[in-house]
């Protein structure tokens, strides 16, 4: 193996040159700001500090105590958890359903259906959020028209605090399930046919086959998608920004990401916004780690 | 269930699903062609009574969305090209060049991949501000000019390049830069195409970072311009739909043209060991 050889000076020099631009960008624009975020969260950095950095003071954990007492923060957390833990499973559920249908031996035009289901995923979130905003219009929107056809009375999707989150979740499911579907299809196709045949010979029903073979074999894909979806959904921002005028009605769609943006870039409370960012990051990290542990314990 | 019945039911579900997936996009195009006010009629209509390009004309003349289109194109193209260069250089070095501490450095990078990016946003803005890069395209492009995931994907692919190719070139007296340009880059072409499509689409669709960095309306990318437009023109449904079409169509067409490479790209990202 090449790795056993002693390094050649010219090669080490070349490596340094090749690595420099990439590592510089990642270090300067990603790793450094992450460390700085923690520092920033310990200061009172605000609009005055933006003008003159002499106005920054270390305030210890004061931002964190303020955060715990900030009702808006808790509302935003509740909304964010709602989005993650209702929207996430729904997205993956629809995706798995679509993947199962499209890997069925009975299905035809698989490629075409796959492309159609996947198309929403490549669209621009801001643009389709605006489209949905009109589709959700209580009087002129297409969705209530369809519901009317099914005999359901109109819903004020984005105006009613109870319905605004479901409306945003519906958009997220529509837009994102195609991505998970593609990975599920890849996972399903990797399951050896012989496993299914053996199960069928043993007289297992299709529900049993699904529970005893399909799901366990999909576990790695499920874990990966679970983590990716959790990470992505915890950061949701553009939907309420564009659809509900920044978190309305009555803060029913105010996400933690949006609260961070408002505190930091609209009101320039950057110290406090960094605190929100750090806490949100820790929450995301904790839930990713949790999913890893559950999966590891299941394997043990 | 009997087979024909099952087949029928399966396709019925698939068709309803396809209709649900496509309806919002088809309506977007359809409403963008409606005469002013028709999208706000009751009962709502799905197709225009007569098609007009009026709103597209207004987008490009009065509202100057052509400029936002150009901004989006510049930012997405620059990010794609620069990140392909930087990621491929680093990925190749991690895969093929021998230097002390290589595996530890790479392992450290991978570990950092689990850190959610938004944590970095506030200090990153302050950093770019002190570098005078706020409100410039460079402020949008530079932070994305290299990504850990990109370096990782290229490294995985570059490990498949036989060492003999590189060693033989060295024996013939080729310089390291020459080897990278003449041998490595051509062999990396499949993964570069794949990563390139994914990066272009992601950058084109990106919202929060350009929203933060680009403060001057004249530099807005399409998603930022669209979000600001909906504030003033929320009543002009047809106009907003034309703007949405203008934003979505380029990436949708790019995806349809390079579907194989794109799907490969996102599955590659998905099967990280």
Interface residues (C-beta under 8 A of the other chain):
Chain A: X2 X3 X5 X7 X8 X10 X11 X12 X13 X14 X15 X16 X17 X18 X19 X21 X22 X23 X25 X26 X28 X29 X30 X31 X32 X33 X34 X36 X37 X39 X40 X98 X101 X102 X104 X106 X107 X108 X113 X115 X116 X117 X118 X119 X120 X122 X123 X124 X125 X126 X127 X128 X130 X131 X132 X133 X134 X135 X139 X140 X141 X142 X145 X174 X178 X179 X182 X183 X186 X221 X224 X225 X228 X231 X234 X235 X237 X238 X241 X242 X257 X260 X261 X264 X265 X270 X273 X274 X277 X278 X280 X281 X284 X285 X288
Chain B: X3 X6 X7 X10 X11 X13 X14 X17 X18 X20 X21 X22 X23 X24 X25 X27 X28 X31 X39 X40 X41 X42 X43 X44 X46 X85 X86 X87 X89 X90 X92 X93 X94 X97 X98 X99 X100 X102 X109 X112 X114 X115 X116 X117 X118 X119 X120 X121 X122 X123 X124 X125 X126 X127 X142 X143 X145 X146 X147 X148 X151 X163 X176 X177 X180 X201 X204 X205 X207 X208 X212 X222 X223 X224 X226 X227 X230 X237 X240 X241 X243 X244 X247 X248 X251 X252 X255 X256 X259 X262 X263 X266 X267 X270 X271 X272
